[in-house]
Amino acid sequence: MKAVILCTKRERSLFPVNELTIDSMLRYSGNTAAGLALKEARAVTHNVSALSDFLAKRQNEYFKGMSGGEENVGFIEMRGALCRYLYELAEEEGLLVIEAGCYDGLKLDGMTDFYRAMEKKRSVSCVICAVRAAEGTRGAKIRCEDGMAAGFEADEFSQTEGFEGIFAGAAFISKEMLERYKDSAHTSIRDVIAEEINSDGSAAVYFTPGKSFDILTPADYRNACLKMLEAGAVHESAFEISEGIYCRENISLSGITLIPPVYIGEGARLEKGCIVENCVIEDNAVIGARAELRGCIVGESASIGASVRAAGAVICPGARIKASAQLCTDCVIGERAEIGNGSQVSEGVRIAAERSGAAGEIITEDITSSSNGTPAALDDDCSCGFSNGVSSPAECAAFACAVGSCFKAGTIAVCGAGGGIGASSLLASFVSGLSSSGITALSVGECTAQEVMFLVNRLGAQIGCYISAEFSERIQLMGLGGLPLDEKKQAEIERACALKRIRPLPLSAFARSYDMREAVSLY
């Protein structure tokens, strides 16, 4: 059996939560929507492909890192009609199609068994996975008669009156049905299913006891995150330090008030006196002293200043909320946006990515418009050429911050530079960037790449960096033995650099750097 994960949905009404990040890569207590979909697919089959049409390279790298010792996910960048790709992927028995949406606990293995049983009883073109419709629930709705779909409404925003089920983002579709639609212009599997059912197609409905959330607005995203947290659906490496409090690593909680449920990601830092109730705090986020957060989502590398008050807010990755600011219910602060000291963001206001509000400002209207990040690229030997925009000291320090943010604080790095005018300045900037992200940097000055490789092992470091500004201008990263970093780590670094997912440590938490030029004599 073959399964395909659709990473193609981009919900406009979710702005600015998905302004710089595709819907399938949004995080839910350390998990991504794509990761959850992969987990459900692999419960049925190891023959899994992923289909994407936006930020495809970044998603491909993500799936490489998600292989987990299993067979790799076959990744396809979509450049044409959706149904044509699905038809070509389908085997004779059909194809399991899963949207990378947001859901937890769907039992898709039962759905495939149900499909086979229905085929024996009667001819069916597809089996669609659904959850029971609660009053007021939004989503694509299904009307059922005797286990078969009698109507399908793809408008997620309409109400549920007269409908029994809500489409859960998964369907088992026969090869024959996909052949009929292979030349259609449909861009969504929901539209295909709607046409099939509403044109008297024979579609069966499989109800699963799991949970499903249609993420159509920022409030939907926040509610889905908190519902999954409440159910304990957090990253697999997280552990419960007390009832309803989940952490991905051991951290000091002295002087901190946590009111469950709370999820705290890897590398996150909470200052004394802060109060966190019913919140998700993603990797590398910083919560300042005496800040008070209730019912909030704090994205990766976001920074919350001292004495900030926020209730029911979504704070996107990399956002900066300065001291004493106030965020009201259902406001959204976009990626890398900045809210000034003492500012207030009114209820429901959305701040676009990379925009800012002045100190003391009361923001009552949406702030729109932004620019996208530019991905950095690491080549086959884990080097970043200066053509990728790291040729100045400031750019080099920013790149080092991104590299350091992909390793645990306290990691030791050996850094050296070759000949060439400017190499020593770039080295100093790189060391500074690493230190600001919590990495202890050992600077060995002017040397060769082989000497850095040797000293990584000899000095007990976990990462090495060699900067050349002469004939082959580049910044080379290496692990133990001088080997390139693994593909998963390289993908993390590219992502952190492109999206500026940088660990925002306060000055007091910077790591020390050491002048270790004499160590070169050990080589």
C-alpha positions in Angstrom: 0.0 0.0 0.0 1.2 3.5 -0.8 0.4 6.8 1.1 1.0 10.4 0.1 1.2 13.4 2.4 -0.1 16.6 0.9 1.9 19.7 2.0 0.1 22.0 -0.4 -2.5 23.8 1.6 -1.9 27.5 2.4 -4.8 29.1 4.2 -5.0 32.8 3.5 -7.2 33.5 6.6 -4.5 32.2 8.8 -2.3 35.3 8.2 0.2 36.2 9.7 0.8 32.8 11.4 1.7 31.2 8.0 3.1 34.3 6.4 6.6 32.9 6.2 5.9 29.3 7.1 3.8 26.9 5.1 0.8 25.4 7.0 2.3 21.9 7.1 5.4 23.1 8.9 3.5 24.9 11.7 4.4 23.6 15.2 2.1 22.1 17.8 4.0 21.5 21.1 7.2 20.6 19.3 5.5 18.5 16.5 4.8 19.8 13.0 1.6 19.2 11.1 3.7 17.3 8.5 5.3 15.2 11.2 2.0 14.2 12.7 0.8 13.2 9.2 3.9 11.1 8.7 3.3 9.4 12.0 -0.3 8.5 10.9 0.9 7.3 7.5 3.6 5.1 8.9 1.1 3.4 11.1 -0.4 2.0 7.9 2.6 1.7 5.5 6.3 2.5 5.1 5.8 3.4 1.4 5.2 7.1 2.0 5.6 10.0 -0.4 5.2 13.8 0.2 3.9 16.3 -2.3 4.6 20.0 -2.0 4.3 23.1 -4.1 5.6 25.8 -1.7 9.0 26.0 0.0 9.6 22.6 -1.5 13.3 22.4 -0.9 12.9 23.2 2.8 10.2 20.6 3.2 12.3 18.0 1.4 15.2 18.6 3.9 12.7 18.3 6.8 11.4 14.9 5.6 15.0 13.7 5.2 15.6 14.4 8.9 12.3 12.7 9.7 13.4 9.3 8.3 14.2 8.0 11.8 15.8 4.8 10.5 12.7 4.0 8.4 12.6 4.1 4.6 13.0 7.6 3.4 10.0 9.6 2.4 9.8 10.0 -1.4 9.5 13.7 -1.9 7.9 15.3 -5.0 7.9 18.9 -5.9 4.5 19.6 -7.6 4.7 21.6 -10.8 1.3 20.8 -12.3 -2.2 19.5 -11.6 -2.6 17.8 -8.2 -4.8 14.9 -9.4 -2.3 14.0 -12.2 0.4 13.4 -9.5 -1.9 11.4 -7.3 -3.0 9.2 -10.2 0.6 8.5 -11.1 1.4 7.6 -7.5 -1.6 5.3 -7.0 -1.2 1.5 -7.1 -4.0 -0.8 -8.3 -5.6 -1.0 -5.0 -5.7 2.8 -4.6 -3.9 5.5 -2.6 -4.1 6.7 0.9 -4.1 10.5 0.8 -3.4 12.5 4.0 -3.5 16.3 4.3 -0.7 17.8 6.5 -3.3 19.5 8.7 -3.7 19.3 12.4 -5.0 16.2 14.0 -4.1 13.7 16.7 -4.9 10.1 17.1 -6.5 9.2 13.8 -6.6 5.4 13.3 -6.0 5.2 9.6 -5.1 1.5 9.7 -8.8 0.9 10.6 -9.9 3.0 7.6 -7.9 0.8 5.1 -9.5 -2.3 6.6 -12.9 -0.7 6.3 -12.1 0.1 2.6 -11.3 -3.5 1.8 -14.5 -4.7 3.6 -16.6 -2.2 1.7 -15.1 -3.3 -1.6 -16.3 -6.8 -0.9 -19.9 -5.6 -0.1 -20.2 -3.0 -2.8 -18.2 -1.0 -5.3 -16.8 2.2 -3.7 -14.7 4.9 -5.3 -13.2 6.1 -2.0 -13.4 6.0 1.8 -13.2 9.3 3.5 -12.1 9.7 7.1 -14.4 11.8 9.4 -14.9 12.8 13.0 -18.4 13.3 14.5 -19.6 16.8 14.0 -20.1 18.8 17.2 -22.5 21.8 17.1 -20.8 24.9 15.7 -17.7 23.0 14.5 -16.2 24.4 11.3 -14.7 22.2 8.5 -15.6 20.4 5.4 -18.9 18.6 6.3 -20.3 15.3 5.3 -23.9 14.1 5.2 -24.3 10.3 5.6 -26.9 7.7 4.7 -26.4 4.1 5.6 -22.6 4.5 5.9 -22.3 6.2 2.5 -21.7 9.9 1.8 -24.8 11.6 0.6 -23.5 15.2 0.6 -20.2 17.0 1.0 -19.8 20.8 1.8 -16.2 21.9 1.2 -16.8 25.4 2.7 -15.0 25.1 6.0 -16.5 28.4 7.4 -20.1 27.3 7.1 -21.9 25.8 10.2 -22.6 22.1 10.7 -26.4 22.0 10.7 -27.7 18.8 8.9 -24.3 17.2 8.7 -23.1 14.2 10.6 -19.4 14.3 10.1 -16.4 16.6 9.6 -13.7 15.6 7.0 -10.6 14.7 9.0 -8.1 15.3 6.1 -7.6 11.7 5.0 -9.1 9.5 2.4 -8.4 6.2 0.7 -9.1 6.7 -3.1 -9.3 4.1 -5.8 -7.2 4.2 -8.9 -10.3 4.3 -11.0 -11.5 7.5 -9.3 -8.2 9.2 -9.6 -8.1 8.3 -13.3 -11.4 10.1 -13.8 -10.0 13.3 -12.2 -6.4 13.2 -13.4 -6.9 16.0 -15.9 -9.0 18.2 -13.6 -7.8 21.6 -12.3 -8.7 20.9 -8.7 -6.0 22.2 -6.3 -7.4 20.5 -3.2 -8.3 16.9 -2.4 -11.4 18.3 -0.7 -12.7 19.7 -4.0 -12.1 16.3 -5.7 -14.1 14.5 -3.0 -16.9 17.1 -3.1 -17.3 16.7 -6.8 -17.3 12.9 -6.5 -19.9 12.8 -3.8 -22.1 15.5 -5.1 -22.2 13.8 -8.5 -23.6 10.6 -6.9 -20.2 8.9 -6.5 -20.0 5.9 -4.3 -18.0 7.2 -1.3 -18.1 5.4 2.1 -17.5 7.3 5.4 -15.2 6.0 8.1 -15.6 7.6 11.5 -12.5 7.7 13.7 -12.5 8.4 17.4 -9.5 10.7 17.0 -9.4 14.5 17.1 -9.3 16.7 14.0 -8.9 20.5 13.8 -9.4 22.7 10.7 -6.9 25.5 11.1 -8.6 28.4 9.3 -7.7 31.4 11.6 -5.0 32.2 14.2 -7.6 31.5 16.9 -8.1 28.0 15.4 -4.3 27.5 15.5 -4.1 28.6 19.2 -7.0 26.4 20.2 -5.6 23.4 18.4 -2.2 23.8 20.1 -3.9 24.1 23.5 -6.3 21.2 22.9 -3.4 18.9 21.9 -1.4 20.0 24.9 -4.3 19.3 27.2 -4.5 15.8 25.7 -0.7 15.3 26.2 0.0 15.2 22.5 3.5 16.7 22.7 6.9 16.0 21.1 7.9 12.4 21.7 11.2 13.5 23.5 9.3 15.6 26.1 8.8 14.2 29.6 6.3 15.1 32.3 8.1 16.7 35.2 4.8 17.1 37.1 1.2 16.6 36.2 0.5 18.5 33.0 3.9 20.1 32.8 6.0 18.9 29.8 9.7 19.7 29.1 12.1 18.5 26.4 15.1 19.0 28.7 15.9 19.5 32.4 15.7 23.2 33.3 15.7 25.1 36.5 12.1 26.2 37.5 13.1 27.9 40.7 11.1 31.0 41.2 8.9 30.3 38.2 5.1 29.6 38.4 3.8 27.1 36.0 0.0 26.3 35.9 -0.7 23.2 33.8 -1.0 22.3 31.1 2.3 23.8 29.9 4.8 22.7 27.2 8.4 24.0 27.3 10.6 23.2 24.2 14.3 22.5 23.9 16.6 25.4 24.7 13.8 27.6 26.1 14.6 29.9 29.0 12.3 31.1 31.7 13.4 33.9 34.0 12.5 34.1 37.7 9.2 35.6 38.7 7.4 34.7 35.4 3.9 33.1 35.5 3.0 30.7 32.7 -0.5 29.2 32.5 -1.9 26.9 29.8 0.8 27.8 27.3 3.0 26.3 24.6 6.6 27.6 24.6 8.5 26.3 21.6 12.3 25.7 21.2 14.8 28.5 22.2 12.1 31.0 23.3 12.9 33.3 26.2 10.3 34.4 28.8 11.5 37.4 30.8 11.4 38.0 34.5 7.9 38.7 36.0 6.2 38.2 32.6 2.7 36.8 32.8 1.4 34.6 30.0 -2.0 32.8 30.0 -3.4 30.8 27.1 -0.6 31.8 24.7 1.4 30.2 22.0 5.1 31.3 22.0 6.9 30.3 18.8 10.5 29.2 18.3 13.2 31.8 19.3 10.6 34.4 20.3 11.6 36.7 23.1 9.2 38.0 25.8 10.5 40.8 27.8 10.3 41.5 31.5 6.8 42.3 33.0 5.0 41.6 29.7 1.3 40.7 30.1 -0.3 38.5 27.4 -3.6 36.5 27.4 -4.8 34.4 24.5 -2.1 35.7 22.1 -0.2 34.0 19.3 3.5 35.1 19.3 5.1 33.8 16.1 8.7 32.5 15.8 11.4 35.1 16.3 9.0 37.8 17.4 10.3 40.3 20.0 8.0 41.6 22.7 9.8 44.3 24.7 9.4 44.9 28.5 6.0 45.8 30.0 4.1 45.4 26.7 0.5 44.1 26.9 -1.0 41.7 24.3 -4.8 41.3 24.4 -6.9 38.3 23.5 -6.6 36.9 20.0 -3.9 39.3 18.9 -1.2 37.8 16.6 2.4 39.0 16.5 4.0 37.8 13.2 7.4 36.3 12.7 10.4 38.6 13.6 8.0 41.4 14.4 8.8 43.7 17.3 6.5 45.3 19.9 8.1 48.2 21.7 8.4 48.8 25.5 5.1 49.5 27.2 3.1 49.1 24.0 -0.4 47.6 24.0 -1.8 45.4 21.1 -5.6 45.5 21.2 -7.8 42.5 20.9 -7.8 40.7 17.5 -5.0 42.9 16.0 -2.6 41.2 13.6 1.0 42.4 13.2 2.6 41.2 10.0 6.0 39.5 9.9 9.0 41.8 10.4 6.9 44.8 11.3 7.2 46.8 14.5 5.3 49.0 16.9 6.9 52.0 18.7 7.5 52.1 22.4 4.4 53.1 24.3 2.1 52.8 21.3 -1.5 51.6 21.5 -2.0 49.5 18.4 -5.6 49.2 17.5 -5.4 48.3 13.8 -3.6 45.5 11.8 -0.1 46.3 10.6 0.5 44.6 7.2 3.3 44.1 4.6 6.6 42.4 5.1 9.4 40.6 3.2 10.3 37.0 3.0 13.6 35.5 4.3 16.3 34.2 1.9 17.4 30.6 2.5 21.1 30.0 3.1 22.6 26.9 1.4 25.2 24.5 2.7 27.1 22.6 0.0 28.2 19.0 0.0 31.1 19.5 2.4 28.9 21.6 4.8 30.3 24.9 3.7 28.5 28.2 3.2 30.0 30.4 0.4 30.2 34.1 0.8 27.9 34.5 -2.2 25.1 33.4 0.2 25.2 36.7 2.0 27.7 36.2 4.8 30.6 38.3 3.5 30.5 41.1 6.1 31.2 40.8 9.9 27.6 41.5 10.7 26.3 38.9 8.3 28.9 36.4 9.6 27.7 37.0 13.2 24.1 36.5 12.2 25.0 33.2 10.5 26.9 32.1 13.6 23.8 32.9 15.7 21.7 30.6 13.5 24.4 27.8 13.7 24.6 28.1 17.5 20.9 28.1 17.9 20.8 24.6 16.4 23.0 23.2 19.2 22.3 23.0 22.9 23.6 25.9 25.0 26.9 25.0 26.5 28.1 23.2 23.4 31.8 23.7 22.7 33.0 24.9 19.2 36.5 25.3 17.8 36.9 28.2 15.4 39.8 29.1 13.2 40.6 31.1 10.0 42.9 30.8 7.1 44.8 33.5 5.3 43.2 36.4 3.4 42.4 39.9 4.2 39.4 40.1 6.5 39.5 36.5 7.7 40.4 37.4 11.2 37.6 40.0 11.4 35.1 37.4 10.2 36.4 34.9 12.7 35.9 37.4 15.6 32.4 38.0 14.3 31.6 34.3 14.1 32.9 33.7 17.6 30.8 36.6 18.9 27.7 35.2 17.2 28.3 31.7 18.7 28.7 33.2 22.2 25.5 35.2 21.9 23.6 32.0 21.2 25.0 30.2 24.3 27.9 28.3 22.5 31.3 28.3 24.2 33.7 29.3 21.4 37.4 28.4 21.4 39.2 30.7 18.9 42.4 29.2 17.6 43.3 32.1 15.3 45.1 31.7 12.0 45.5 28.0 11.1 44.6 25.4 8.5 41.3 23.4 8.2 43.2 20.2 9.1 44.3 21.9 12.4 40.7 22.8 13.2 39.6 19.2 12.5 42.3 17.9 14.9 41.5 20.3 17.7 37.8 19.6 17.6 38.6 16.1 18.8 41.6 17.1 21.0 39.8 19.8 22.9 36.5 17.9 23.4 34.4 20.1 21.1 31.2 19.1 19.3 31.5 21.4 16.3 34.3 23.1 14.3 34.3 26.1 12.0 37.0 27.1 9.5 36.8 30.5 7.7 38.7 31.1 4.5 38.7 34.5 2.8 41.5 34.0 0.2 41.1 31.7 -2.8 38.0 29.7 -1.8 35.9 32.1 0.2 33.7 30.1 2.5 32.7 29.1 6.1 33.1 25.4 6.6 31.3 23.6 9.4 32.4 20.2 10.7 31.7 17.7 13.4 33.9 15.1 15.2 36.7 13.8 13.0 36.3 16.7 10.6 33.3 15.1 9.0 30.4 17.3 7.7 27.5 17.7 9.9 24.7 15.2 9.3 21.9 16.1 6.8 19.3 16.7 9.5 21.6 19.2 11.3 22.4 21.0 8.0 18.7 21.3 7.3 18.2 22.8 10.8 20.9 25.4 10.1 19.6 26.3 6.7 16.1 26.7 8.2 17.3 28.8 11.2 19.3 31.1 8.9 16.5 31.5 6.3 13.8 32.2 8.9 16.1 33.8 11.5 15.1 31.3 14.2 17.8 32.5 16.6 18.0 31.7 20.3 17.4 35.2 21.9 19.5 35.0 25.1 19.8 37.9 27.4 23.3 39.3 27.9 23.7 37.6 31.2 23.3 34.2 29.5 25.9 34.7 26.8 28.6 32.0 26.7 32.3 32.8 27.2 34.8 32.8 24.4 38.4 31.8 24.8 41.6 32.7 23.0 43.2 29.3 22.3 45.8 30.2 19.7 48.5 28.3 21.5 46.5 25.1 21.1 47.5 25.0 17.4 51.0 23.8 18.6 49.4 20.5 19.7 48.8 19.6 16.0 
